[in-house]
Amino acid sequence: MASSITSLTDEARIALDTLTGRASNLFNPTLRIGVTGLSRAGKTVFISALVHNLLHGGRLPLFEAQKSGRIARAFLEEQPDDAVPRFQYEDHIRALIGDRVWPDSTRAISELRLTVEYESASGWNRMFSRGRLSIDIVDYPGEWLLDLPLLGKTYAEFSRDVFELAAFPVRAGLSEEWRARAATVDPNADADEMTARSLAESFTAYLKAGKDDSRALSTLPPGRFLMPGDLEGSPALTFAPLPNLGDVRPRSGSLHAMMARRYEAYKSHVVKPFFREHVTRLDRQIVLVDAMQAMNAGSEAVADLERALTEILNCFRQGRGHLLTDLFSRRIDRILIAATKADHIHHESHDRLQAIVRRIADRAIARADFSGAAVDVVAMAAVRATREGTVGDGSDALPVIMGTPLAGETIDGERFDGKTETAIFPGDLPAKPDSIFQDVDSNSHPIRFVRFRPPRLERNTAGMTLSLPHIRLDRALQFLLGDQLA
């Protein structure tokens, strides 16, 4: 997939950038890790928790370099890319620990450099290595990644695919107003700015409606329509698909020609630079997945999550190269697919959550040519917001999770105030992962999903505040970094 969306000029620029980076690595070994996922999957929280636990020596028993005491220190450094916004770690940690609120979601790309000084476990490596690794963490919205397949599609193909998807039962009601408006437009009519703006606004409203928690749809490109940033109102974002275009060449000066030109501008000025300047420079990747929100929304939302994950994995340049090709082209050799918010269910269901996400990812993994890349799946919570307990005695005891639900959250008619801790029986996930793709009654969803406030940090016997609690963040770190710190 990735090789089909770049030109020879793009490849030449990628090769030059990679060669420059490899030369720099001889003096300062660096690993670039991409962190992505669709909205509300927890990207900002994951990065903040990862950095906080490494900076403050968190409890990471499955992260071998930390467990064995080989990490001398970890510290933040100035990032190498001056044109990329810095990931505001300090602000996010203040929100999590000081205010006990979740930080704002990822709205654009950002970057942070964390450097680790360590002692290698190998005597041979200790002779020839400084024992220093710079980790560049690149945070970007998964919605932007879902734009990459557009590079291989013409405007007519894009329009056809969007209309076919919009007619699916789960989307038909959401897209009805936009489709009705588009049906009244003559693509061959003269180009008109107000018509283009009206169609773009209606199309964007449909995409935004799909992101609502009750729908939890995942495949909603173009991604910048949902997160426009400084492009809001620009012609590159003022277009929409048109129906029944076929293979007809647009008449010069027509609405069809205007829309096609703006679609191509979106690809050239928005999508392609993102791929060339960021995605192709990654060494490792973690994809965060909020499977429980999709399960709460129903089987069609789960199927849409599977479709989105397939498209995301197909966009990476993954696999293992060899000495010569690695000089000119980076490849992602490890991809971790992480089911987030495992703290919203009892640990007895963690294996089931992991099995469900593996089932969702199976088709994506089968379709992508990983060529030797390692892929793993984990159920985790970068910040654990709950504790576990039981309610009742003996055989009637129920496993519960305890925490402080966010203000406004409701369950069984009870509305929470954001201050009161409560115990909740979250229910059991299905034992058979395939069942999540089957239609179920809306009142029989397997889990009771309530969002909790971040935890109040504990103190040890010496009165020192402990690092952010987590579930399997150490396993994620071991997969992403363990071999680099060996």
N, C-alpha and C positions, 0 to 999 in steps of 0.2 A: 504493500500500500504506500509506504512512505516514499519509495523510490519513484513512484509514478506521479508524484505531485511536485516535483522539482525540475527545473530546466538545467541545461549544462552550465549556464552562468551561475545558477544557485549552487550547484555542486562544486564549482570552482571556488566560490566564496566560502562554502562550508569546509572544503579541504584546507584552504589557507588559514581559516580560524582554528581548525583542529591542530594543524601543524604548529601554529604559534602557541596554542595551549599545551601541547606535548613538550615543547621546548621549555616552557615555564615550569612544567611539572618536574623537570630534572632537578631543579633547585628548591622547589616548594611543592611537594606532592599534594595533589588536590583531588577530591572526589565531589562531583556534582550530583546532588540528589533532588529529583523532582518530586514535589508533593502536590497531588491533584485529587479531585473528586468533585462530585456535583454538589450544588448548594446545600448547606446544612449538614454535610457529612463530617465536619469537624477538622478541616485543614489547619485553621489558625490555632485551634486548641492543641492539635497534635504537635505542631512545630514548637509552640510555647512550652509544652510539657517535656518534649525531647530535650530542648536546650536547658530548661530549668533543672532537670534531673542530672544532666551531665555537668552543669556548672556547680551544682550543690551536692554532688555525690549521692544521688538518690538511691533508693532501694531497687537494685536491678540484678537480681540473682541469676538470671539467664543470660545476661550480657557478660561474657567471659572476661573481657579485658577489665571491666569494673570489678567483677567478683574476685578476680585474682589479685587485685591491687596494683595492676600494671599501669593504670592511668595516673600520671603524675599531676596533671592539671588540665582543665579545659577553660577556654576564655574566648570572648568575642573579639573579632578583629574587623577592621574596615573592609567592606566588601570590594571585590575587584571591578565591578561594573558600575561606573558612576552614573550611567543613564537609566539605571533600574532603581525604582524606589526601594528603600530599605524596609525590611520586615520589622515592624515596630514592636520588638520583643518586650521592651520595658513597659510600654503602655498596656500590652495584652496581659502581662503578668500582674500588673497593678489591678486590672479589672478582675482577674481570676482570684487573686489572693486578698487584695485589699477590699474590694467592693463586693466580691463574691457574685459577680455577674459574668456571663459569657461574653467574650470579646466580639467585636463586629466581624461579620463574615468576610471572606476574601472577595474583593470587588475588582482587583487588578493584579498584575504580576508584581512580586516583590522578592527580595533576596536577603540572605543573612549568611555571614561567614563565621563559623565556629571552628576554632583550632584546638586540637587535642595533642598534648605531649604525652608520650607513653613509652614503656619499655617493652620491646618485642619479646615474645615467648621463645623465639629462636635465637640461639647464640650466634648463628651465622648472620641473621638479619641485624643483630645488634652491632656487628662489626661494620656493616656497610650502610646502615640506615640511621638517620638523625632521630628516629622515633617521634616524628612530628607529622600530623596529617591535618590539612585544612579541609573542612567540609562546607561546601557552598550549598545552602538549602534554597531551592527555588520554588516559591509558592505561586501557583497559578490556577485560575478557575477551570474546572473540567468542562464547563460550557464552551470555553474557547477551544479546547481540544476537539470537541465535537464539530467544530467548523472545518477541520482539516480535510475531511472527505469532500468538501465543496471544491477543493482545488482540482479534483479529477472530474468535475461535473460541469456541463454547460448550463446556461441559465434555463434552457428548456427542460433539461434533465432534472435540475433542481426543482423547478416548478412542478413537474409531474410527480416527483417523489413526495413533495410536501403535501400536495393535494390528496395523494393516495393515503398518506399517514393521517391526515386531518379527517378522513372519512371513517377511520376506525371507531367502533362504538364508544370507547372511552374518551374520544376526542371530538366526536361529531357535534355534541351540544356546545362545547367550548368554541369550536371554529365556525359555528353556523352563521353568525353575523358577518364574519369576514368573508366566508365563501359566498354568501348571498350578495354582498357588495361587489366582490370580484366578478361575479357572474353578469353584472350589469354593465361591465366595462368592455369596450371594444379595443383589443390590443393594437389594432391597426389605426386607431384614431390618432389625431395629432397629440404629441406629448404635452402634458399639462401638469404644472407643479402641484396644484391643489389636489388633483386626482391622485397623483403619486403619494402625496403626504397623507391623504385620507386612507388610502389602501395600506400604507406602511403603519399608520397608527392602529388601524383595525387588526392587522396581522400581528402587531406587537402585543395588543391586548389579549389575543388568543394565546400567544406564547406565555405571557405572564400568568394567565388563568391556569395553565397547565402546571405551574410551579406551586400552586396552593397545596397545603398539607393534605387536603381531602383527596387530591388527585395524585400528587407526588410523581408526576411524569418526569422522565429523564432526557429523552431525545427531543430537544427543542432548538435546533439551530435555525438561524444564525445566532451564536452566543452573544455577540455584542448588542443585539437588540434587547437583551435582558440586562446587560451590564455595559451601557454605552460609554461611560466615562466622558472624556473630553471630545468624543466623536458625536455626542448627542446633537441631533438636528442637522448633521452634515449630510450632503447628498449620498455619501457612501453607506449611510444607514437609512436612506429614504427610498426604499424600494420594497417590493413584495412580489411573491409568485403570481403569475397569471395563468388562468386555466386554458386548456385545450390549445396549446401552442403548436403541437406537432413538430415537424421539422422545417417549418416555413421560415425563411430568412426574413428578419424584421425589416420593414420599410424605413428608410432613413427619415428621422424626424418624428417617428411614431412613438406612442407610449411603450410599446414592446421594445423598441430600440433603446429608449431611455432607461427602462428597467434593466435590460441586459447590460448596458454600459455601466450602470451603477453597481450591479452585481459583480461584474469583472473588477471594478475599482475596489470593492470590498475585499475581494480575494487578493488583489495585488498590494493594496496598501495596509491591510489589516491582518489577513490570515497568513499570507506567505512570510512576511517579516517575523511574525511570532514563531512560526515553525523553524525558519532558518536560524534565527538569533537565539532561540531558547531551547526548543525541543531537541534539536539535533546536537546540542552540547551536553546532554545528560548522560551520566554513567549508570545511575540507579534510579528506580522509580517506585513510589508507593501510591496506590490508588485507593482512596478511602470511599467506602460504600455504606450508605445508610439503608440497609436492607429492611430494618424493622419499620421504618416509615413507609416503605413501599408495600410491605406486607399488610400494614394497617389500611392502606388505601385499596387493596384488593389484587387479584391475580393479574389484571391487565397492567397495573402499575409495576408489578414484578416482571412481567414480560417486557415492558418498556425499559426497565433497568437492565435486563439482560441484553437488549438491543443496544443500549447506550454503551455498556461495558465492552461489547464486541467491537463497536466502532472505535472506542478509545484505545483498546489494545492493538487494533490494526494500524493505528497512527504512529506507533513507536518504531524506531529503528533498533530492534532488539537482536540479541544473539551474540555469539563470540566471533571475532574476526581473527586475523593473524598479524604477525609483526608488521608487515608492510601496509596492509589496509588500515590498521589501527593508527598509523601515523597521520592518515588523512581523513578518517571518518570514525567518529565515536559511535559506539553501540551500547545500548542498555543491556547489561548482562544479568541483572537481577530485578525482578518485578514482584512486589508484594501487594496483594489484594487484601485489604483490611476491612473487616466488618466492624464498624464503630458502635459505640454506645452499648457495649456488652454489660455495662453496669446497670442497665435498665431491666435486666433479667437476672434470675438466680443462676449461680454458677453451674447448677445441674443442667441448664439449657445451653451452656456455652458451646459444647460440642455440636449440638444441633444447629446453632446459629452458624458455626463454622461450616458444617456440612451443607447448609442451605446456600451460603455464599459460594462455596465450591461448586455446587450444582449450577448456580447462576453463571459462574465464570467458565464452566466446562466448555460450553459451545464457543465462547470467545477464545479460549486457549486453543481449542481444536482448530479453529479457523485461522488463527494467527501463526505465522511461520517463525517460531522462536529460535530455531537454529542454534540450540545449545544454551539459551538463556534459562536461568533458574527462575521458577515461578512458585510462589507459596501463597497460602491463604491463612489468615489468622482472625480470630474474634478477639477484639481488644477494646479498651477504653483508655485513651491517652490521659484523661483525668477521671478518676473514679469519684462520682458524686454520691454514691450510696454505700451503705453497709448491709450485711445480710443478717437475718435472724429467723426465728420461727414463732408462729402464733398457734396456741393450743398445746395439748399434751398428747403423748403417745401416738397412736395410729391416726389421730385427728389433727396432728400438727401440720401446719402449712408453712412451706418456705416463703419468706417475704424479703423484700428489700426496703430499707429505711433511708429516708433522706428528706430534704425540704423541697417540695414541688415549687416550680416557678409560680409567681402570682398570676392568677387567671386560669391556671390549669384546672381541669375538672375531671372527675371520674365518678360514675354512678350518681350524678347530680350534685356532688359535693365540689364546691369551688374553693381553691386554695388561695391563701393570702400572701404566699412567698416568705412567710416567717415561721410557720409551724411545721415541725418535723412530723412525718407520718410513716406508717408501715403499709406497704401495698403488696398484695399478691399479684404478680405480673402475669400469671398463667404459664402454660407450657407451650413451647414451640412444637410444631409437628415432628414426629419421629421420622417420617418419610419426606425428604426434601422435595420430591416431585409434586407433592400435594399443594405446594404454594402456587403452582401454576394452574390449579383447578379452580373453577368458580365456586365461591363460598358465600353463604348468607352474610350480609354486612354486619349482623349482630353476633357472628360466631368467629370473629378474628381470634387467632390464638394468643395474642398478647394484649396487655393493657398498657399502652404507651403513654407515659407521663414524663414530661421534661422536668429535671431537677436543677436547683441552684448548685454552683460549685461548692465543694466541701469547705468546712472550716478546718484549717490545717492543725494537725496535732503537734504537741511538743514532747520532746523526750525528757528523761529524768533530770537532765542538766538544764532544762528550760529552753533548749534550742528548738526553733521551729523546723519541722521536718519538711522534706520536699513533697511535691504534689503526688498523691497516691494515684495508682494506675492499675490497669489489668493488661498484662502481657506487652506493655511497652518495651520491656527488656528483650522479649523474643523478637519484636520488630527490629530493635537496634542490632541484635546479634545477626539477623539475616542481612540487614542493609550494610552494616559496618564491620562485623566480626572478622572477616577475612583480611580486611585492610589494617586491622590493629593486631594481627597475629604475630 
